[in-house]
Amino acid sequence: MSKIKTDDWRLRGQNEYMTNMKFRYAKFVPDHYGSLHTHCEFCWHKFMEKSEGIEDCSSYGYCSSDGKYWVCEECFHDFKEFFNWGLIV
């Protein structure tokens, strides 16, 4: 049973597009559109290719199978049961 409550501050309608998704643990790389960073879909944690020395920033996280959505490690573990996520290994 998930420990997340429906009034968690990080929930903003993600159930409309993130339920039953598959994720892989991956290193962030800039996309072909030139985006140099992205954010966690829940807490807005930043992902960059080179995150050393940057506060609240990581190079690795959980990426949806289509590469569109990123989730930080903490939010992934908090929400994986709530959203019924799977992990691609």
Salt bridges, closest charged atoms under 4 A:
ASP8 OD1 - ARG10 NE 2.94
ASP56 OD1 - HIS45 ND1 2.67
ASP78 OD1 - LYS3 NZ 3.63
ASP78 OD2 - ARG10 NH1 2.82
